[in-house]
């Protein structure tokens, strides 16, 4: 017999930036109190100002603040928080944190720790979902399924699978500890390099091997489970526009997925979630080959950065669903009801403080900020004019999200929104996004995970002489402490005025 709901009264958000703000807004709409935690450099951050209470948890480095479990639990005790929402990143997929919350009598708004353990190891995840009937990329997890102890056994496995292959970190994410190997002659050096990088990044140098799927799309399925045995999927997101294995542009639905394929992939994702008795929001990531074959990559046991595109096409608040499930309530809608309400198309562009050519972080102070607005435009942000983008965290400024009746309408709306977006004082990738949204292959929906690499020259921002002169004037005014003049609006080919060229440059598992 199921337990009665356990209402959550006060939520501590163990995160920062836009996701902390986004979670708190839903909590406030539902009448729940909120608590922020902050490091020394975040004391004036929007999530701190928005929360009902705020607790300082230490110096700027995450390992001394946001990643310290004892400090988060102490903040819960000091403020009377009865639940923790981890957001994404930081402690969101840390099973020890979930266990510690449970031991302290605090509701962890996320999956159970055992599901995190199974899905947190890519080798264990492959074994688990494969047994449940979810297709996986052909590969080898090593002797006894626990990775390869030496290069000889790994190379023999690669030969059996057939080149090209991917060497991947079992504990990995974000492309760390990953190597694409085209031939046997390249294997030994790539194997040692992948193990070394995995050990440095994750404290675990275990690697496994997968067949490399050439020019795939990266498709993920949003799943949701409750404590009453219900699991549903909320369709797919296409996350193929990536650089260095980090997503940059996401959209839903995918231009490459029809209703039949969506049903197949959704069923596979649900089977994977049921295999670990999944609770709450999760995402099963797949590679989609040109032949329509799809293969499980990993499961992210948390709310994804790109969840807003799913919210917009389904007209739902996924954080509200997380809170309801954490309280012990059943899912609000059935699969049939979800399928019937999907409508339109949504796009998300991740706006980063970074060099738009080399994609390197560009920390510093935002001296001018104008964000887009208008019908069906959403800007999830944790920044403001005058805010500093610190060097210690992911350099995201905001997630710009739009909805349209169809893909063409959504693309047109995103172009307009990007053209309105202005940032000065730091470099951003806005100019890259303007180029990408006007690229013929993107407009046609014909792209894969190698799109940015192949089209780098076409996506690299350029500036006219007038734009460069204007940027120099703005830089001089910023340095002198004056306001910079308003510059020309971005041009139709994706070039830009002030927001395309940042001035005054002082220059994360997502």
C-alpha positions as CSV (number, residue, x, y, z in Angstrom):
1,X,0.0,0.0,0.0
2,X,1.4,3.4,-1.0
3,X,2.2,6.0,1.6
4,X,0.2,9.2,1.9
5,X,1.9,12.4,0.4
6,X,4.5,14.1,2.6
7,X,4.1,17.8,1.9
8,X,7.3,19.8,1.4
9,X,7.4,23.1,3.2
10,X,10.8,24.6,2.7
11,X,13.3,23.8,-0.1
12,X,17.0,24.4,0.0
13,X,18.4,24.7,-3.5
14,X,21.9,23.3,-3.5
15,X,23.0,25.2,-6.6
16,X,23.6,28.6,-8.1
17,X,22.9,30.6,-11.2
18,X,20.0,30.3,-13.5
19,X,18.9,26.8,-12.4
20,X,18.7,27.9,-8.7
21,X,16.5,30.9,-9.8
22,X,14.4,28.7,-12.0
23,X,13.7,26.1,-9.2
24,X,12.9,28.8,-6.7
25,X,10.3,30.5,-8.9
26,X,8.3,27.2,-9.1
27,X,8.6,26.7,-5.4
28,X,7.2,30.2,-4.8
29,X,4.4,29.6,-7.2
30,X,3.5,26.5,-5.2
31,X,3.6,28.4,-1.9
32,X,6.9,26.7,-0.7
33,X,9.6,28.6,1.1
34,X,13.1,28.6,-0.3
35,X,16.7,28.7,1.0
36,X,19.7,29.7,-1.0
37,X,23.3,28.7,-0.4
38,X,26.1,30.8,-1.8
39,X,29.9,31.0,-2.0
40,X,31.9,34.2,-1.3
41,X,31.6,35.4,-4.9
42,X,27.9,34.7,-5.1
43,X,26.7,36.8,-2.1
44,X,24.9,39.3,-4.4
45,X,23.7,36.7,-7.0
46,X,20.1,36.7,-8.1
47,X,19.3,33.3,-6.5
48,X,20.5,34.7,-3.1
49,X,18.2,37.8,-3.5
50,X,15.2,35.7,-4.6
51,X,15.3,33.2,-1.7
52,X,13.6,33.7,1.6
53,X,16.8,32.7,3.5
54,X,20.4,32.5,2.4
55,X,23.4,30.7,4.0
56,X,27.0,31.3,3.2
57,X,28.9,28.0,2.6
58,X,32.5,29.1,1.9
59,X,35.0,30.2,-0.6
60,X,34.5,30.4,-4.3
61,X,36.0,27.1,-5.4
62,X,33.1,24.6,-5.6
63,X,35.1,21.9,-3.8
64,X,35.1,24.2,-0.8
65,X,31.5,25.3,-1.0
66,X,28.8,23.9,-3.4
67,X,30.4,20.4,-3.4
68,X,30.7,20.0,0.4
69,X,27.9,17.8,1.6
70,X,28.3,18.6,5.3
71,X,27.9,22.3,4.6
72,X,24.7,21.8,2.6
73,X,23.2,19.6,5.3
74,X,24.2,22.1,8.0
75,X,22.5,24.8,6.0
76,X,19.3,22.7,6.0
77,X,19.5,22.2,9.7
78,X,20.1,25.9,10.4
79,X,17.2,27.0,8.2
80,X,14.7,24.2,8.9
81,X,14.7,23.2,5.2
82,X,12.9,19.8,4.9
83,X,13.9,19.2,1.2
84,X,16.8,19.8,-1.1
85,X,16.7,20.4,-4.8
86,X,20.2,19.8,-6.3
87,X,19.6,21.4,-9.7
88,X,22.1,20.1,-12.2
89,X,25.8,19.7,-11.9
90,X,27.5,20.0,-8.5
91,X,25.9,17.3,-6.2
92,X,22.9,16.5,-8.4
93,X,24.1,13.0,-9.4
94,X,26.0,12.2,-6.2
95,X,24.5,9.1,-4.6
96,X,26.3,9.8,-1.3
97,X,24.6,13.1,-1.1
98,X,21.2,11.5,-1.7
99,X,22.0,8.9,1.0
100,X,23.1,11.7,3.4
101,X,19.9,13.6,2.9
102,X,17.8,10.5,3.6
103,X,19.8,9.7,6.7
104,X,19.2,13.3,7.9
105,X,15.5,13.1,7.3
106,X,15.6,15.5,4.4
107,X,13.7,14.8,1.2
108,X,16.1,14.6,-1.8
109,X,14.2,16.0,-4.8
110,X,15.6,13.5,-7.3
111,X,16.1,9.7,-7.9
112,X,17.0,7.2,-5.3
113,X,20.6,6.6,-4.6
114,X,20.7,3.1,-6.0
115,X,19.5,4.3,-9.4
116,X,22.2,6.9,-9.4
117,X,24.8,4.2,-8.6
118,X,23.7,2.0,-11.4
119,X,23.4,4.7,-14.0
120,X,26.4,6.7,-12.8
121,X,28.7,4.0,-14.0
122,X,28.5,3.8,-17.8
123,X,29.6,0.1,-17.8
124,X,26.9,-0.8,-15.2
125,X,24.3,1.3,-17.0
126,X,25.0,-0.5,-20.3
127,X,24.7,-3.9,-18.6
128,X,21.5,-2.9,-16.8
129,X,19.6,-1.4,-19.8
130,X,20.8,-4.0,-22.2
131,X,19.2,-6.7,-19.9
132,X,16.0,-4.6,-20.0
133,X,15.9,-4.7,-23.8
134,X,17.1,-1.2,-24.5
135,X,19.5,-1.2,-27.5
136,X,23.1,-0.2,-26.7
137,X,26.0,0.7,-29.0
138,X,28.0,-2.4,-29.9
139,X,30.9,-2.5,-27.6
140,X,32.9,-4.2,-24.8
141,X,32.9,-3.3,-21.1
142,X,36.1,-5.3,-20.5
143,X,36.7,-8.5,-18.5
144,X,33.7,-9.2,-16.2
145,X,32.2,-5.9,-17.4
146,X,34.5,-3.7,-15.3
147,X,36.7,-2.0,-17.8
148,X,40.0,-2.9,-19.4
149,X,43.0,-3.5,-17.2
150,X,45.6,-3.1,-20.0
151,X,46.0,-2.0,-23.5
152,X,46.5,-5.5,-25.0
153,X,43.0,-6.7,-23.9
154,X,41.5,-3.4,-24.9
155,X,43.1,-3.5,-28.4
156,X,41.9,-7.1,-28.9
157,X,38.4,-6.0,-28.1
158,X,38.6,-3.1,-30.5
159,X,39.7,-5.4,-33.3
160,X,36.7,-7.7,-32.7
161,X,34.3,-4.7,-32.7
162,X,35.9,-3.1,-35.7
163,X,37.4,0.3,-36.2
164,X,36.5,3.1,-35.8
165,X,35.9,2.8,-32.1
166,X,35.4,5.2,-29.1
167,X,37.4,4.7,-25.9
168,X,35.2,6.1,-23.1
169,X,35.5,6.8,-19.4
170,X,33.2,4.6,-17.3
171,X,32.7,7.5,-14.9
172,X,32.8,10.1,-17.5
173,X,30.8,13.0,-19.0
174,X,31.4,16.1,-21.1
175,X,33.8,14.3,-23.4
176,X,36.5,13.8,-20.7
177,X,38.4,10.6,-21.1
178,X,37.0,10.0,-24.6
179,X,39.1,9.2,-27.7
180,X,38.0,8.4,-31.3
181,X,40.3,5.8,-32.7
182,X,40.3,5.2,-36.5
183,X,42.8,2.4,-36.8
184,X,44.8,-0.1,-34.8
185,X,48.0,1.9,-35.1
186,X,46.5,4.8,-33.1
187,X,45.0,2.7,-30.4
188,X,47.7,2.3,-27.7
189,X,48.4,6.0,-27.4
190,X,44.7,6.9,-27.4
191,X,44.0,4.2,-24.7
192,X,46.7,5.6,-22.4
193,X,45.6,9.1,-22.9
194,X,41.9,8.3,-22.2
195,X,42.8,6.5,-19.0
196,X,45.0,9.3,-17.8
197,X,42.4,12.0,-18.6
198,X,39.6,10.0,-16.9
199,X,41.7,9.4,-13.8
200,X,42.5,13.1,-13.5
201,X,38.9,14.2,-14.2
202,X,36.9,11.7,-12.2
203,X,39.3,9.9,-9.9
204,X,38.5,6.7,-11.8
205,X,40.5,5.6,-14.9
206,X,38.2,2.8,-15.9
207,X,37.5,2.9,-19.7
208,X,35.4,0.8,-22.0
209,X,35.0,0.6,-25.8
210,X,32.2,1.3,-28.2
211,X,31.7,1.1,-31.9
212,X,31.9,4.6,-33.3
213,X,28.6,5.6,-35.0
214,X,29.6,7.9,-37.9
215,X,27.8,11.2,-38.1
216,X,25.1,10.4,-35.6
217,X,22.5,12.7,-34.1
218,X,22.4,13.0,-30.3
219,X,18.8,12.4,-29.2
220,X,17.6,12.3,-25.6
221,X,14.3,11.2,-24.1
222,X,12.8,12.8,-21.1
223,X,11.4,10.3,-18.6
224,X,9.6,10.7,-15.3
225,X,8.8,8.1,-12.7
226,X,6.8,8.2,-9.4
227,X,6.6,6.0,-6.3
228,X,3.4,4.4,-7.5
229,X,5.0,2.4,-10.3
230,X,4.2,4.8,-13.1
231,X,6.9,5.8,-15.7
232,X,6.2,8.0,-18.7
233,X,8.3,9.8,-21.4
234,X,7.9,13.3,-22.6
235,X,9.3,12.9,-26.1
236,X,12.7,13.7,-27.4
237,X,15.2,16.6,-27.5
238,X,17.7,16.9,-30.3
239,X,21.0,17.9,-28.8
240,X,23.2,17.3,-31.9
241,X,24.6,20.9,-32.1
242,X,27.7,20.4,-29.8
243,X,31.2,21.5,-29.5
244,X,33.7,19.4,-27.6
245,X,30.8,17.1,-26.6
246,X,29.0,20.0,-24.9
247,X,25.5,20.9,-26.0
248,X,25.1,24.4,-27.4
249,X,21.7,24.4,-29.2
250,X,18.8,22.0,-28.3
251,X,15.3,21.6,-29.8
252,X,12.2,19.6,-29.5
253,X,10.9,17.8,-31.3
254,X,13.8,16.6,-33.4
255,X,13.6,17.2,-37.2
256,X,14.8,13.6,-37.6
257,X,12.3,11.8,-35.4
258,X,8.8,10.8,-36.6
259,X,5.9,9.5,-34.5
260,X,6.8,5.9,-34.9
261,X,10.5,6.4,-34.0
262,X,9.5,8.6,-31.0
263,X,7.3,5.8,-29.7
264,X,10.1,3.2,-30.1
265,X,12.7,5.4,-28.4
266,X,10.2,6.4,-25.7
267,X,9.5,2.7,-24.9
268,X,13.2,2.0,-24.8
269,X,13.8,4.9,-22.4
270,X,10.9,3.8,-20.1
271,X,12.3,0.2,-20.1
272,X,15.7,1.6,-19.0
273,X,14.1,3.7,-16.2
274,X,12.0,0.8,-14.9
275,X,15.1,-1.4,-14.8
276,X,16.4,0.8,-11.9
277,X,13.1,1.6,-10.3
278,X,13.5,5.2,-11.4
279,X,11.9,8.1,-9.4
280,X,11.6,11.7,-10.6
281,X,13.0,13.4,-13.7
282,X,15.7,11.7,-15.8
283,X,17.0,11.6,-19.3
284,X,18.1,8.7,-21.5
285,X,20.6,9.8,-24.1
286,X,20.8,8.0,-27.4
287,X,22.8,8.1,-30.6
288,X,20.6,8.0,-33.7
289,X,22.3,6.6,-36.8
290,X,21.6,7.6,-40.4
291,X,19.8,4.3,-40.9
292,X,17.3,5.0,-38.1
293,X,19.0,2.7,-35.6
294,X,19.3,4.2,-32.1
295,X,21.6,3.2,-29.2
296,X,21.6,4.0,-25.5
297,X,24.5,6.2,-24.4
298,X,23.8,7.0,-20.8
299,X,21.2,8.2,-18.3
300,X,21.4,11.5,-16.6
301,X,19.8,11.1,-13.2
302,X,18.7,14.7,-12.8
303,X,16.9,17.6,-14.5
304,X,18.7,18.5,-17.7
305,X,19.9,22.0,-18.6
306,X,17.7,21.9,-21.7
307,X,14.5,20.9,-19.9
308,X,12.7,24.1,-20.9
309,X,12.2,23.0,-24.5
310,X,10.2,20.0,-23.3
311,X,8.2,22.3,-20.9
312,X,7.2,24.6,-23.8
313,X,6.0,21.9,-26.2
314,X,4.0,20.1,-23.5
315,X,2.9,23.2,-21.5
316,X,4.2,21.7,-18.3
317,X,6.4,22.7,-15.3
318,X,8.9,19.8,-14.8
319,X,10.1,21.2,-11.5
320,X,6.5,21.2,-10.2
321,X,6.4,17.5,-11.3
322,X,9.7,16.9,-9.4
323,X,8.2,18.4,-6.2
324,X,5.0,16.4,-6.5
325,X,6.8,13.1,-7.0
326,X,9.2,13.9,-4.1
327,X,6.1,14.4,-1.9
328,X,4.9,10.9,-2.9
329,X,2.2,12.0,-5.3
330,X,1.4,10.1,-8.5
331,X,2.4,11.6,-11.9
332,X,-0.2,14.2,-13.0
333,X,-0.7,12.8,-16.5
334,X,-0.7,9.4,-18.3
335,X,1.3,8.6,-21.4
336,X,-1.8,9.0,-23.6
337,X,-2.6,12.4,-22.0
338,X,1.0,13.6,-22.6
339,X,1.0,12.5,-26.2
340,X,-2.2,14.4,-26.8
341,X,-0.9,17.7,-25.5
342,X,2.4,17.9,-27.4
343,X,2.3,21.0,-29.6
344,X,4.6,23.2,-31.7
345,X,8.4,23.4,-31.6
346,X,10.9,24.9,-29.2
347,X,14.5,25.9,-29.4
348,X,17.1,26.7,-26.8
349,X,20.4,28.5,-27.2
350,X,22.9,28.4,-24.4
351,X,24.3,31.9,-24.0
352,X,27.9,31.7,-22.6
353,X,30.5,34.2,-21.6
354,X,33.1,32.8,-24.0
355,X,35.1,33.5,-27.0
356,X,32.8,32.8,-30.0
357,X,35.7,31.4,-32.1
358,X,37.7,29.3,-29.7
359,X,34.9,28.7,-27.2
360,X,37.1,29.6,-24.3
361,X,35.6,31.2,-21.1
362,X,35.5,35.0,-20.9
363,X,34.9,35.9,-17.2
364,X,34.5,39.5,-16.1
365,X,31.8,42.1,-15.4
366,X,28.7,42.6,-17.5
367,X,28.7,46.4,-18.1
368,X,25.6,46.4,-20.3
369,X,22.8,43.9,-20.7
370,X,19.6,43.9,-22.8
371,X,17.7,40.7,-22.9
372,X,15.1,39.8,-25.5
373,X,11.4,39.7,-24.8
374,X,8.1,39.3,-26.6
375,X,5.6,36.5,-27.3
376,X,6.8,33.0,-26.5
377,X,10.4,34.1,-25.6
378,X,11.8,32.8,-22.3
379,X,15.2,33.8,-20.9
380,X,16.3,31.7,-17.9
381,X,19.2,33.7,-16.3
382,X,21.2,34.1,-13.2
383,X,22.9,37.3,-14.2
384,X,22.2,41.0,-14.3
385,X,23.8,44.2,-15.6
386,X,26.8,44.9,-13.3
387,X,27.2,41.2,-12.3
388,X,30.5,39.4,-12.5
389,X,30.9,36.1,-14.4
390,X,33.3,34.3,-12.0
391,X,36.1,32.1,-13.2
392,X,35.1,29.3,-10.8
393,X,32.0,28.0,-12.5
394,X,30.3,27.2,-15.8
395,X,30.3,30.6,-17.7
396,X,26.6,30.5,-18.6
397,X,24.8,33.8,-18.8
398,X,21.4,32.4,-19.7
399,X,19.3,29.9,-21.6
400,X,17.4,31.6,-24.3
401,X,14.3,29.5,-25.2
402,X,11.5,30.2,-27.8
403,X,8.4,28.4,-28.9
404,X,6.6,28.5,-32.3
405,X,3.7,26.7,-34.0
406,X,6.2,24.8,-36.1
407,X,10.0,24.7,-36.5
408,X,10.1,27.5,-39.1
409,X,8.3,29.8,-36.7
410,X,10.5,28.8,-33.8
411,X,13.7,29.4,-35.8
412,X,12.4,32.8,-36.9
413,X,11.5,33.8,-33.4
414,X,14.9,32.7,-32.1
415,X,16.7,34.7,-34.7
416,X,14.7,37.8,-33.7
417,X,15.5,37.2,-30.0
418,X,19.2,36.7,-30.6
419,X,19.3,39.9,-32.6
420,X,17.8,41.8,-29.7
421,X,20.2,40.3,-27.1
422,X,23.0,42.7,-26.1
423,X,25.9,42.1,-23.7
424,X,29.0,44.3,-23.2
425,X,32.0,44.0,-21.0
426,X,32.7,40.3,-21.8
427,X,32.8,38.2,-24.9
428,X,29.8,35.9,-25.6
429,X,28.8,33.3,-28.1
430,X,25.8,35.3,-29.4
431,X,27.4,35.9,-32.8
432,X,28.0,32.1,-33.1
433,X,24.3,31.5,-32.5
434,X,23.2,34.1,-35.0
435,X,25.4,32.4,-37.6
436,X,24.2,28.9,-36.7
437,X,20.5,29.8,-36.9
438,X,21.0,31.1,-40.4
439,X,23.1,28.2,-41.7
440,X,21.4,26.3,-44.6
441,X,22.0,22.9,-43.0
442,X,20.5,24.0,-39.7
443,X,17.5,25.6,-41.4
444,X,16.9,22.3,-43.3
445,X,17.3,20.3,-40.1
446,X,20.1,18.3,-41.7
447,X,22.9,18.2,-39.1
448,X,24.7,15.8,-36.7
449,X,27.1,16.0,-33.8
450,X,29.9,17.0,-36.2
451,X,28.1,20.0,-37.5
452,X,30.2,22.7,-35.7
453,X,33.5,21.0,-36.4
454,X,32.8,20.7,-40.2
455,X,31.2,24.1,-40.5
456,X,33.5,26.0,-38.2
457,X,34.6,28.5,-40.8
458,X,31.0,29.4,-41.8
459,X,30.1,29.7,-38.1
460,X,33.0,31.9,-37.1
461,X,31.9,35.5,-36.5
462,X,33.3,38.3,-38.6
463,X,33.1,42.0,-38.2
464,X,33.0,44.9,-40.6
465,X,35.3,47.9,-40.2
466,X,32.4,49.9,-38.8
467,X,31.7,47.2,-36.2
468,X,35.3,47.0,-35.1
469,X,35.5,50.8,-34.8
470,X,32.4,50.8,-32.7
471,X,33.8,48.0,-30.5
472,X,37.0,49.9,-29.9
473,X,35.0,53.0,-28.9
474,X,32.9,51.0,-26.6
475,X,36.0,49.4,-25.0
476,X,37.5,52.8,-24.5
477,X,34.3,54.1,-22.8
478,X,34.0,51.0,-20.6
479,X,37.6,51.5,-19.5
480,X,37.0,55.1,-18.7
481,X,33.9,54.2,-16.7
482,X,31.4,55.8,-19.1
483,X,28.3,54.3,-20.8
484,X,29.0,53.0,-24.3
485,X,26.8,54.2,-27.2
486,X,24.1,52.1,-28.7
487,X,25.6,50.4,-31.8
488,X,24.0,49.0,-34.9
489,X,21.6,46.1,-34.7
490,X,22.9,42.8,-36.0
491,X,22.8,42.3,-39.7
492,X,20.8,39.7,-41.5
493,X,23.8,37.4,-42.2
494,X,24.4,37.0,-38.4
495,X,27.0,39.7,-38.0
496,X,26.2,42.0,-35.3
497,X,26.5,45.3,-33.6
498,X,27.6,45.5,-30.0
499,X,26.2,42.2,-29.0
500,X,28.1,40.3,-31.7
501,X,31.4,41.6,-30.6
502,X,32.2,41.8,-26.9
503,X,34.7,44.3,-25.6
504,X,36.7,44.7,-22.5
505,X,37.5,41.0,-22.3
506,X,39.3,39.9,-19.1
507,X,39.9,36.7,-20.1
508,X,31.9,22.5,-16.4
509,X,29.2,17.5,-16.2
510,X,26.2,19.3,-17.9
